[in-house]
Amino acid sequence: MNMTTRPRRLRSSEALRRMVRETRVDAASLVYPMFVTDGKDKKEPIEAMPGQYRYSLDRMGEALDMLAGAGVNSVMLFGIPTQKDPVGSQAYAADGIVQRAVNRAKVLHPEMYVITDVCMCEYTSHGHCGVLCGHEVDNDKTLGLLAKTALSHVEAGADMVAPSDMMDGRVRAIREALDANGFTNKPIMSYAVKFASAFYGPFREAAGSAPSFGDRKGYQMDFHNRREAIKEALLDVEEGADILMVKPAMAYLDLVREVYDATNLPVAAYSVSGEYAMVKAAAANGWIDEERVMCEMAVAAFRAGAGIYISYYAPELARCIREGKIG
Ligand code: PBG
């Protein structure tokens, strides 16, 4: 057989496969999303996300210790307040759940990089991501509240804010509020390309943030659209975003690549609750190899162009990197 090119040649040993590997992964790229809640002595399991919990502030240290031990140095905090109202006032209260959690995280683990999710849906009684005007979310009225929320997070010590509400103009509104208050160096990671997705189902159970009527299609993107993703990404670049996120991850990796090619900002991919739940459920049935599937999903996101991977599997991924299973 006369074949000049034999791709298998480069696959003939582990050493060689590692040498020619095109995608390198590093635990420094991982971010762990974590839920904090009011009350005492709580580590409440989230049913549809086995292995994930809602922590009260007196116990959040357990999660941070576990992360630090695993080599994960970034967290993204989601708050679950006890009180909700139509204007989500606990989202921007100086003593709100996230504000106190940021504070505590910085006391317990000053080296931990703390990102906060900026949104209203966990804090509004109607579960929508902004204030309502009739049955619609009022975009421009919501902007001021998002800016206030982001500012309260950085005042509490957050290292970065991540708006996930999908209101038009929120990145600019947040940038202006941070700058006006001397926080010119706090970066914004924008959920720039966020789809109205059924993959968020388990999260909404975890955070009690499902909308009480309607859906989020009036502000989150239609999953049929690709060019609109670029439009959203470029708008956020213009408004001053520092990092662009695509969410969910697994079913949207084409857009991770498109956003990577169309901009010069770091791209983050968020592997959301439904992705985690599917892997857990299939693994619990013995139908897939959990660790290998988790590794393939993460590497695929990096291969698509993500520089940051937000995942409930972050500690396990860090271990796989350390053990040389990926990397
Ligand atoms: C808040 C927010 C959501 C997620 C992150 N931030 C829920 C939503 O938009 O309904 C989903 C994260 C996940 O599913 O893991 N708006």
Residues whose N, C-alpha, C, O or C-beta is under 5 A from the ligand:
A	BS01	PBG	C119 C121 S164 F199 Y200 F203 V272 S273 G274
